[in-house]
Amino acid sequence: MRPVLADTNVISDVIHSDPNWEEWSLQKLGDHFDDLLINPIIFAELCCRVSSTDELEEALAPFKLKYQELPREALFLASQAFLIYRQRGGSKPSPLPDFFIGAHAAALEIPILTRDVWRYQTYFPEVELICPD
């Protein structure tokens, strides 16, 4: 099977027992077990709700996620998405985390497992999304 980039929200649903999404997210993570990737952006976002990297590593261990740095091509694509966002009236002064995540998937030509569909569809329409119906 090919790799799948697991978005922060899906992992958070499971490790923080989201009452609305835990079941769906757990099922989808299981469907892609051994093929799941995260990157520094996803790792950093997950760190916001823990007290140490050790705590996060322990929470993530059951998922056997593979950690991968962002290639330069992904960084370039993130910057291009940000420029489009600004041209459309976006007010943030720097690229949003989803731009890096979407660009990473685009550069690797792999899907994203996510519940946050809109931004990825808008700025990375070529990326396959594994999302709720």
Backbone as numpy.savetxt, mean C-alpha at the origin, in Angstrom:
# Nx Ny Nz CAx CAy CAz Cx Cy Cz
2.88 -17.55 -8.46 2.05 -16.36 -8.46 2.92 -15.11 -8.46
2.35 -13.99 -8.84 3.11 -12.75 -8.87 2.93 -11.99 -7.56
3.86 -11.11 -7.26 3.78 -10.33 -6.02 2.56 -9.41 -6.02
2.11 -9.08 -4.81 1.00 -8.16 -4.58 1.45 -7.18 -3.51
1.28 -5.90 -3.77 1.63 -4.88 -2.79 0.45 -4.72 -1.83
0.67 -5.01 -0.55 -0.39 -4.93 0.46 -0.43 -3.52 1.04
-1.53 -2.83 0.83 -1.67 -1.45 1.30 -1.84 -1.42 2.82
-1.48 -0.29 3.38 -1.50 -0.09 4.83 -2.87 -0.41 5.43
-3.93 0.06 4.78 -5.26 -0.10 5.38 -5.65 -1.56 5.54
-5.27 -2.41 4.61 -5.63 -3.82 4.68 -4.89 -4.51 5.83
-3.62 -4.21 5.97 -2.85 -4.80 7.07 -3.37 -4.27 8.41
-3.64 -2.97 8.47 -4.16 -2.37 9.70 -5.48 -2.97 10.12
-6.33 -3.28 9.13 -7.63 -3.89 9.45 -7.46 -5.14 10.29
-6.43 -5.92 9.97 -6.23 -7.19 10.65 -5.48 -7.00 11.96
-4.38 -6.27 11.95 -3.59 -6.18 13.19 -4.28 -5.32 14.25
-5.24 -4.49 13.83 -5.97 -3.66 14.80 -7.44 -4.06 14.91
-7.79 -5.21 14.34 -9.14 -5.79 14.46 -10.26 -4.82 14.10
-10.20 -4.26 12.92 -11.26 -3.36 12.47 -12.57 -4.14 12.37
-13.61 -3.68 13.07 -14.87 -4.45 13.09 -15.55 -4.55 11.74
-15.33 -3.59 10.86 -15.99 -3.60 9.55 -15.19 -4.32 8.47
-13.87 -4.31 8.58 -13.04 -4.79 7.47 -12.11 -5.95 7.80
-11.99 -6.33 9.05 -11.02 -7.38 9.41 -11.24 -8.67 8.63
-12.47 -9.12 8.54 -12.74 -10.40 7.86 -12.35 -10.35 6.39
-12.78 -9.30 5.68 -12.44 -9.17 4.26 -10.92 -9.10 4.08
-10.28 -8.26 4.88 -8.83 -8.07 4.74 -8.07 -9.35 5.05
-8.47 -10.06 6.08 -7.81 -11.31 6.43 -7.95 -12.33 5.30
-9.14 -12.40 4.73 -9.37 -13.32 3.60 -8.46 -12.97 2.42
-8.39 -11.70 2.08 -7.58 -11.29 0.93 -6.08 -11.47 1.20
-5.64 -11.17 2.40 -4.23 -11.41 2.73 -3.92 -12.90 2.63
-4.84 -13.72 3.08 -4.67 -15.18 2.96 -4.65 -15.65 1.52
-5.47 -15.02 0.68 -5.51 -15.40 -0.74 -4.16 -15.17 -1.42
-3.38 -14.23 -0.90 -2.11 -13.87 -1.54 -0.91 -14.15 -0.64
-1.11 -15.00 0.33 -0.05 -15.35 1.27 1.19 -15.82 0.50
2.34 -15.46 0.96 3.64 -15.76 0.34 3.94 -14.89 -0.88
3.01 -14.04 -1.29 3.24 -13.16 -2.43 3.15 -11.68 -2.05
3.01 -11.40 -0.76 2.74 -10.04 -0.30 4.01 -9.23 -0.08
3.98 -8.00 -0.61 5.09 -7.06 -0.43 4.61 -5.84 0.35
5.54 -5.24 1.09 5.33 -3.89 1.61 6.59 -3.10 1.28
6.47 -1.79 1.39 7.60 -0.92 1.11 7.81 0.04 2.28
8.81 0.91 2.23 9.08 1.80 3.36 7.90 2.71 3.72
7.11 3.11 2.73 5.98 3.99 3.00 4.93 3.25 3.82
4.61 2.04 3.42 3.63 1.22 4.14 4.15 0.93 5.54
5.41 0.57 5.64 6.00 0.29 6.95 5.89 1.52 7.85
6.22 2.69 7.33 6.16 3.92 8.12 4.73 4.22 8.56
3.77 4.04 7.67 2.38 4.29 8.05 1.94 3.34 9.16
2.37 2.09 9.08 2.01 1.13 10.12 2.67 1.45 11.45
3.81 2.09 11.42 4.52 2.46 12.65 3.77 3.48 13.49
2.83 4.19 12.90 2.11 5.25 13.61 1.28 4.75 14.78
0.96 3.47 14.81 0.09 2.94 15.87 0.80 1.94 16.77
2.12 1.94 16.76 2.89 1.05 17.63 3.94 1.85 18.38
4.54 1.23 19.39 5.53 1.95 20.20 6.97 1.67 19.78
7.17 0.69 18.89 8.53 0.39 18.43 8.49 -0.43 17.15
9.61 -0.45 16.45 9.68 -1.29 15.25 9.60 -2.77 15.62
10.13 -3.13 16.78 10.03 -4.52 17.22 8.58 -4.94 17.39
7.77 -4.05 17.96 6.35 -4.34 18.13 5.68 -4.54 16.78
6.01 -3.69 15.82 5.43 -3.83 14.49 5.90 -5.11 13.81
7.18 -5.38 13.88 7.72 -6.60 13.27 7.02 -7.84 13.83
6.76 -7.84 15.13 6.07 -8.97 15.75 4.64 -9.09 15.22
3.95 -7.96 15.08 2.59 -7.97 14.56 2.54 -8.42 13.10
3.56 -8.08 12.33 3.59 -8.42 10.91 4.10 -9.83 10.62
4.79 -10.44 11.56 5.43 -11.74 11.33 4.50 -12.80 10.75
3.26 -12.94 11.24 2.39 -13.99 10.69 2.07 -13.85 9.20
2.22 -12.65 8.67 1.86 -12.41 7.28 2.99 -12.73 6.30
4.19 -12.91 6.81 5.36 -13.23 5.97 5.50 -12.24 4.82
5.34 -10.96 5.13 5.47 -9.91 4.13 6.92 -9.75 3.71
7.13 -9.54 2.44 8.47 -9.24 1.94 8.62 -7.73 1.86
9.73 -7.22 2.35 9.99 -5.79 2.36 10.82 -5.44 1.14
10.41 -4.41 0.42 11.14 -4.01 -0.77 11.25 -2.49 -0.84
12.44 -2.01 -1.11 12.66 -0.57 -1.30 12.00 -0.14 -2.61
11.74 1.14 -2.72 11.17 1.68 -3.95 12.26 1.92 -4.98
12.07 1.42 -6.19 13.05 1.70 -7.24 12.93 3.16 -7.69
13.98 3.66 -8.30 13.98 5.05 -8.76 12.85 5.34 -9.74
12.52 4.37 -10.57 11.41 4.56 -11.50 10.12 4.87 -10.75
9.89 4.19 -9.62 8.69 4.45 -8.81 8.72 5.86 -8.23
9.89 6.31 -7.80 10.00 7.66 -7.26 9.68 8.70 -8.33
10.14 8.45 -9.55 9.81 9.35 -10.66 8.31 9.36 -10.92
7.69 8.18 -10.97 6.24 8.09 -11.22 5.45 8.78 -10.11
5.90 8.67 -8.87 5.23 9.35 -7.75 5.28 10.86 -7.95
6.43 11.36 -8.40 6.55 12.81 -8.63 5.63 13.27 -9.75
5.47 12.45 -10.78 4.59 12.81 -11.89 3.12 12.82 -11.45
2.74 11.86 -10.62 1.38 11.84 -10.08 1.14 13.08 -9.21
2.15 13.46 -8.44 2.03 14.64 -7.59 1.85 15.90 -8.44
2.58 16.01 -9.53 2.43 17.17 -10.41 1.01 17.26 -10.97
0.46 16.13 -11.37 -0.92 16.11 -11.86 -1.88 16.52 -10.75
-1.68 16.00 -9.57 -2.48 16.36 -8.40 -2.46 17.87 -8.16
-1.30 18.48 -8.23 -1.19 19.92 -8.02 -1.88 20.70 -9.15
-1.72 20.22 -10.38 -2.37 20.88 -11.53 -3.90 20.84 -11.40
-4.39 19.81 -10.73 -5.85 19.66 -10.54 -6.34 20.39 -9.29
-5.45 21.16 -8.65 -5.85 21.96 -7.50 -5.52 21.36 -6.15
-4.78 20.26 -6.11 -4.39 19.67 -4.83 -3.54 20.63 -4.03
-3.73 20.65 -2.74 -3.07 21.66 -1.91 -1.89 21.15 -1.08
-1.69 19.87 -1.03 -0.57 19.34 -0.24 0.76 19.78 -0.85
1.74 20.12 -0.02 3.01 20.65 -0.54 4.01 19.58 -0.99
3.72 18.31 -0.70 4.64 17.24 -1.11 3.83 16.00 -1.46
4.45 15.06 -2.17 3.72 13.86 -2.60 3.09 13.10 -1.43
1.91 12.61 -1.66 1.17 11.85 -0.67 1.67 10.41 -0.62
1.53 9.74 0.53 1.98 8.34 0.62 1.40 7.45 -0.47
0.12 7.64 -0.80 -0.48 6.79 -1.83 0.18 6.95 -3.19
0.79 8.12 -3.45 1.50 8.29 -4.71 2.72 7.37 -4.77
3.41 7.22 -3.67 4.58 6.33 -3.63 4.15 4.87 -3.74
3.07 4.53 -3.06 2.58 3.14 -3.09 2.07 2.80 -4.49
1.26 3.67 -5.07 0.75 3.43 -6.42 1.87 3.38 -7.45
2.84 4.28 -7.31 3.96 4.31 -8.25 4.81 3.05 -8.13
4.96 2.54 -6.91 5.73 1.30 -6.72 5.05 0.15 -7.47
3.74 0.04 -7.31 3.01 -1.02 -8.02 3.09 -0.82 -9.53
2.98 0.42 -9.98 3.07 0.70 -11.42 4.43 0.32 -11.97
5.49 0.69 -11.25 6.85 0.39 -11.72 7.10 -1.11 -11.80
6.55 -1.86 -10.85 6.75 -3.31 -10.83 5.71 -4.06 -11.66
4.66 -3.32 -12.10 3.55 -3.92 -12.83 2.89 -5.03 -12.03
2.56 -4.70 -10.77 1.90 -5.64 -9.87 0.65 -4.98 -9.29
-0.29 -5.80 -8.79 -1.50 -5.24 -8.19 -1.27 -4.72 -6.77
-2.22 -3.89 -6.34 -2.26 -3.42 -4.96 -3.51 -4.01 -4.30
-3.33 -4.60 -3.14 -4.44 -5.05 -2.30 -4.80 -3.88 -1.41
-5.97 -3.29 -1.62 -6.33 -2.05 -0.94 -7.84 -1.89 -0.80
-8.22 -1.01 0.12 -9.60 -0.55 0.20 -9.71 0.90 -0.31
-8.59 1.57 -0.48 -8.56 2.96 -0.94 -8.42 2.98 -2.46
-9.53 2.97 -3.13 -9.55 2.80 -4.57 -9.36 4.11 -5.32
-10.02 5.18 -4.90 -10.12 6.40 -5.69 -8.77 6.95 -6.13
-7.84 7.18 -5.21 -6.58 7.83 -5.58 -5.77 6.94 -6.53
-5.77 5.64 -6.28 -5.02 4.76 -7.18 -5.65 4.74 -8.57
-6.97 4.66 -8.66 -7.62 4.66 -9.97 -7.41 5.98 -10.70
-7.36 7.07 -9.95 -7.21 8.39 -10.54 -5.80 8.62 -11.08
-4.79 8.28 -10.29 -3.41 8.62 -10.66 -2.61 7.45 -11.23
-3.08 6.23 -11.03 -2.39 5.05 -11.56 -3.42 4.08 -12.16
-4.14 4.52 -13.19 -5.21 3.68 -13.74 -4.71 2.36 -14.33
-3.43 2.29 -14.63 -2.88 1.05 -15.19 -2.65 -0.03 -14.15
-2.70 0.34 -12.87 -2.44 -0.62 -11.79 -3.71 -1.40 -11.46
-3.59 -2.71 -11.46 -4.70 -3.57 -11.05 -4.92 -3.41 -9.54
-6.18 -3.31 -9.15 -6.52 -3.20 -7.74 -7.29 -4.43 -7.30
-6.89 -4.97 -6.18 -7.64 -6.02 -5.52 -8.37 -5.31 -4.39
-9.68 -5.12 -4.55 -10.42 -4.26 -3.64 -11.83 -4.81 -3.45
-12.53 -4.28 -2.46 -13.93 -4.71 -2.27 -14.77 -4.36 -3.49
-15.75 -5.18 -3.75 -16.66 -4.95 -4.89 -17.53 -3.74 -4.67
